[in-house]
Amino acid sequence: MARFLRWVQLCRQRLTSFGGGPTGSQSVTERGGEFPMPSKKASKHRIVTPCMGEREKVSERYKNNRIRTTKYTLLNFLPKNLFEQFHRTANMYFLFIVVLNWIPVVEAFKKEITMLPLTLVLTVIAIKDGLEDYTKYKLDKQINNLITQVYSRKDKSYVEKFWKDVQVGNIIRLSCNEEIPADMVLIYSTDVNGICHIETSSLDGETNLKQRLVVKGYAEQDSEIDPEDFTSTIECEPPNNDLNSFRGFLEHSDKERVGLSKENLLLRGCTVRNTEAVVGIVVYAGHETKAMLNTAASRYKRSKLEKKLNGDILWCVVILAVMCSISAVGHGLWLSGGGSDMPLYEIPDSNGKRMSPLLGGFFRFWSTIILLQVLIPISLYASIEFVKLGQIYFIQNDLDLYHEKSDARIQCGSLTIAEDLGQIEYIFSDKTGTLTENKMVFRRCSIAGQEYGHEENAKRLESYQDPESEDEEMALFPRSSYRFLSGHRLSSMRVGSFHRNSRSFHRQSLQRRSLHRSSMLSPSFHESSFGGGSSLALAASRMTFSVAFSSPIETDVVPDMRLVQKFSRVSTGSYTKTRRDMPIPEIVYITEFFIALAICNTVVVSSPDQLDVKKQWPSVPKVPLKPLEDIKNIFQKLSTRKVTPLFGKRSPSTGSSKTFVQRLSDLGIKIPTFGSRQSSQTSGIPVDQAASDHVGMDYLNLPQEGEETLPFESPSATELCYEAESPDEAALVYAARAYKCTLQSRTPEQVTVDLDYLGTLKFQLLRILPFDSVRKRMSVVVRHPLTEQIVIYTKGADSAIMNLLQMDPSGNVLVDKQRKRVKDRTQRHLDEYANAGLRTLCIATKVIHENEYQEWLEGHLLAEESIEKREEMILESFIKLENELTLLGATGIEDRLQDGVPETIEKLRRAGINIWMLTGDKQETAINIGHACKLLDPSDTIFILQADNKDECAERMDSILADIQIGGLYEGRPSRNILRVSVTSEIRLAQFSAALVIEGTTLAFALHESLQSRFVQLTRQVRAVVCCRATPLQKSQVVKVVRKELKVMTLAIGDGANDVSMIQVANVGIGIAGQEGMQAVLVSDFAITQFSHLKKLLFVHGHWCYTRLANMVLYFFYKNLVYVNLLFWYQFFCGFSGTPMTDYWSLILFNLLYTSVPPVIYGVLDQDVPAEVLMYQPELYKSGQRSEPYVSSTFWINMIDGFYQSIVCFAIPYFTYRDTDIGIYSFGSPINTSIFFVIVLHLMIESNTLTWIHSAIMGASFLVYFTISLAFGATCVLCNPPANPYWVLQNHMNGSLYYLICIITPIVALFPRFMFRVLQRSIFPTPLLSAKFLEGRIPAEQRSQLT
């Protein structure tokens, strides 16, 4: 106790030192003690007062609720857009060329022609940006002009205001199904328990409803709060983007403070559900709301190929510099070789002097840069964007990546890294929900050291099959209409909830708000929409949310008959015979165990019937909530004689009638009642017996007098809907319900459990200690209705609970033996569950005295009222209470593997991909799941790395490395440059294979900077790595360390919020749209529904995307070089004057139009290997890991081939027209045509597939080239001075020599490449080339299993 008091004193000292300023104040709390309160820091914290009268000046300091997501205005659009565009290196390069060409001494083209490409690019991008921004502007305008109800002091009532006019401090009233316009603290709800249900799917993708609570002290109001009477002040933290945290306090006029948390905050973008009306005060508005602060753009990821591309562009710059230097030197030599006579082509300056050779060479260097500018493939970036769009389109529309049960397909959140899917070397996978279904099924339990196997339930699971169609699923539910609507909405939401841009939740807000406004304006709206009366419309409006974790496999639990027989013998007498200093009876263990399963959670209990409201507002006219039929039923209920006994089995009717007050209570009308004692006759125990049994009892004992409570007639269990935030909670609640311990309702003050053998029990809910990753447990503090004592129920990981058990000697040998026996047996059962691959949880309890609880509560309230270091103080408070627990038992929950996971992992291994499992589960469970999914092989030697400190961790890693060396594996993995001969998993199994398992505590030591290299070296020698008990931060650190040390391509895949950091750190992040919301999906680069979809996503689409893009990039380098070289070769015959042998327009259009489309189509549609072959032979994926399509040698071979082809295309026309009087453009025309044929036919040789689309595009390219060239030659008389391209092409086409050049030149130029491809395919084919011949030869039975 002394230690506890010192902790409370420490909390006080922290709070008193919080402000440190002279403005600190003191207040007397309702607990009667005086202590210093934190001082206010206006510079750090936000102070919110009701926005009325003089207090409006305080709110004016904060931003209003107007949002603006646009970049531009009419005035700044042009300068700002140009400024942003010129931040791109490509545009700056073009601008430099344009400016350079305006200098007369280095001018190579006409100034207007040089400006054309840059002007066209800037104009197109500006139009695109303008249209996109205008769309944002229209959406912003619609959102800002939505209407909400804001209190006006002038009008003394709520008035309609636009969202944009809402300010911090405004008091707002919202109705059911209305969107929340700003972040506001809840100060009133029509719910009798002060609860507001909200839907947060627009923020986090979670479809289950969340509960928000009215601020303490305001929930007890019987009528709507009057804004005029609200004079309290709110002090809270500054705006931030943390959706799961809110720190602050509300200070009344008497200086009394009440702590505020996220449970009191309604976030902008959420929707009010199942609550008639709520009132709140705005604390954050507009861009300061948490939703808007979370709309920042995601981190830009650059693909590996893009990094390689940038390096090769630098080589192109070097080649360009060399060419320009040669031209400069050659031009200087040309000038100096003319002697004293001035050449005819050289124009003297104004003084009649000729230019010096040195200065002439310098100027020619820059003019040659203008002439050969196309060598830098700036257009390649635009082409890559088009190719990636096409690739993403085909990925998203792949039916094999569509999940019919959830009606969801793959979604792509990143358009920049699709090609990285073809080069993955390491996969880091979560377990729960990623490898497994995340459908938690109650399998086994251990209570008081006795294990209950639930064999019948196991048989049910073995024979269970998911419904293949919606009709089959409908047949499983008795309330088909409700399930159908819920399930239908779930499907539609999942399709649209994968990836949202920065304003997606606003779009949903607008749609739902419009629907709500339409229904208000048109009374017949619901009738016309739903085809029924108001009751049907009201029912449909309540069915707008889906019930998570409610599939039949999760809800239908077959109880163990031995446990049922024991549980059926429970009675209140079981508790009265229990003493603190004596062993606890097994029946009490069982009862408390199932009570803990039912109430130790945050499950929301909902029902499809009418809303539970306090009263109607007389000041606001409304349509009656109940139709005439319901009113008729009310009078029938008032006249019906019914009574439901509190204990014992209920019967439809008994001989007693309810009082008038009781019948009103049944109808949802709240009547103030005073606590009274229940007669012993109601409980079935004689008064004398109860009194005698109570003498000397101190543990879980009944009071001497029973408490009289109103009979409660609850709906049947099938009418209740459980909405849990995690599938574990739902599974335990359904398991308790299977044993007739049914969670009936939950309010902020009370939890009602229908215990069939004891009747309805109402637990006063004192505190909820929520789960966190540090404590790894959650607890509830309640007042037990049978004993009137304060009891703590705790559930959590065995590693957390087992260390908190009360094992000190009690002075009673029997009690000590019982505790030890229960602990030892339960631990043995936990190990068995873990070895069977079940998820384990421990259930424990503790009884505390009133004084101890009040002392703890005093310190805890201080922690809740603080703003600084609140989390740390609350964590310390929780730890102080959760100790000396009594172990009740343990549960084993099965999370089944997803379909196709073992086969997928096996094929990923064959593809040379290393797979790591990063999970928060215990070691035994992780190992078992690893074996089940074939991540671990039965022949693997499993090394478990455990250490208590860093030095021990280093020694243990050295020991494992030595053991592996002895086992024969330590030969060192090949380096990445010889990955071609990487040892496959099959070879390792034939020799020696090992796996590494490391626990979270040891992982922290292994990730230390001094041990990272050694840890990575160890992991390279094993077949698989399993990291268990890993925190979210450790997951991201593991991925980061592997990327840094091994320089490999990584992929992280997960489904929960704890996987977000890992997904963001990896080269490619993939989210699974599963049972745990959409946090992982929203931050991922790709979102899928099944782990098995990785096969086709990587093996087929990843391979295709990388191969296509790599080949297209190489083709672009080749295409630009071969064309630019023609201009360069001509400089040797024109004195390096920078003169081209073709007209300027042909130079511009050649890359801009003639040859731009075919490579894009090639990059989108080319298939080097069919999809079924890639799926059949995963080993083909290794070519992408080795970057075979795009290595340095391939790049330089393409460049050398480009030099050769350009020489051929120049030499053949040159020697043909040598010593003739042919004109400059007449000489350049056949060269231009020949190189066009060479470039297009070169692409056909490199193409792996030729479809009608390829043929049509190439044919169109030929048609466009000749059409424009002929039209230009026929109309351009004086458009290209001093030469004239008029009728040049027409004259050439009248003779046979032109056709002969255009035929011979491509043949000679392409013959070496054509022969190389022929010999490669026939004599020394690569594995990819050989695999093409497998198409059509795959057995039919194996072909059906490839998808």
Salt bridges, closest charged atoms under 4 A:
GLU84 OE1 - LYS71 NZ 3.85
GLU107 OE1 - LYS111 NZ 3.20
ASP129 OD1 - LYS128 NZ 3.01
GLU132 OE2 - LYS136 NZ 3.92
GLU160 OE2 - ARG517 NH1 3.52
GLU178 OE1 - ARG513 NH1 2.08
GLU179 OE2 - ARG512 NH2 3.42
GLU199 OE1 - ARG273 NE 3.05
GLU199 OE2 - ARG489 NH2 2.73
GLU206 OE1 - LYS210 NZ 2.82
GLU224 OE2 - ARG173 NH1 3.37
GLU228 OE1 - ARG153 NE 3.67
GLU228 OE2 - LYS156 NZ 3.43
GLU235 OE2 - HIS45 ND1 3.17
GLU237 OE1 - ARG247 NH2 2.85
GLU251 OE1 - LYS40 NZ 3.19
GLU251 OE2 - ARG257 NE 2.96
GLU263 OE1 - ARG212 NH1 3.82
GLU288 OE1 - ARG46 NH2 2.56
GLU346 OE1 - ARG354 NH2 3.89
ASP398 OD2 - LYS1096 NZ 3.15
ASP398 OD2 - HIS1101 NE2 2.63
ASP400 OD2 - LYS1096 NZ 2.55
GLU419 OE2 - LYS388 NZ 3.20
GLU425 OE2 - ARG976 NH2 3.66
ASP430 OD1 - LYS1035 NZ 3.27
GLU437 OE1 - ARG896 NE 3.65
GLU451 OE2 - ARG444 NE 2.94
GLU456 OE2 - LYS459 NZ 3.82
ASP466 OD2 - LYS405 NZ 3.28
ASP560 OD1 - ARG562 NE 3.71
ASP581 OD2 - ARG579 NH2 3.07
GLU586 OE2 - LYS566 NZ 2.98
GLU592 OE2 - HIS784 NE2 2.97
ASP666 OD2 - LYS658 NZ 2.05
GLU713 OE2 - LYS642 NZ 3.98
GLU713 OE1 - LYS658 NZ 3.71
ASP728 OD2 - ARG839 NE 3.18
ASP754 OD2 - ARG650 NH2 2.73
ASP772 OD2 - ARG775 NH1 2.62
ASP798 OD2 - LYS922 NZ 2.53
ASP798 OD1 - ARG1029 NH2 2.90
ASP824 OD2 - LYS820 NZ 2.84
GLU832 OE1 - ARG444 NH2 3.93
GLU850 OE2 - ARG783 NH1 2.52
GLU852 OE2 - LYS846 NZ 3.86
GLU858 OE2 - ARG12 NH2 2.15
GLU864 OE1 - LYS216 NZ 3.49
GLU864 OE2 - ARG767 NH1 2.90
GLU864 OE2 - HIS860 NE2 3.06
GLU868 OE2 - LYS44 NZ 3.31
GLU868 OE2 - HIS45 NE2 3.11
GLU871 OE2 - ARG247 NH1 2.61
GLU876 OE2 - ARG14 NH2 3.38
GLU882 OE2 - ARG775 NH2 2.72
GLU882 OE1 - ARG777 NE 2.71
GLU894 OE1 - ARG443 NH1 2.73
GLU906 OE1 - LYS934 NZ 3.87
ASP921 OD2 - LYS431 NZ 2.68
ASP921 OD2 - ARG839 NH1 3.21
GLU924 OE1 - LYS922 NZ 3.83
ASP940 OD2 - ARG1023 NH1 3.25
ASP958 OD2 - ARG1014 NH1 3.20
ASP1059 OD1 - LYS1035 NZ 2.88
ASP1085 OD2 - LYS301 NZ 2.70
ASP1168 OD2 - HIS1103 NE2 2.79
GLU1172 OE1 - ARG1343 NE 3.19
GLU1179 OE2 - ARG910 NE 3.05
GLU1188 OE2 - ARG980 NH1 3.06
GLU1188 OE2 - ARG1186 NE 2.82
ASP1201 OD2 - ARG1313 NE 2.64
GLU1246 OE2 - ARG1313 NH1 2.76
GLU1246 OE1 - ARG1317 NH2 2.77
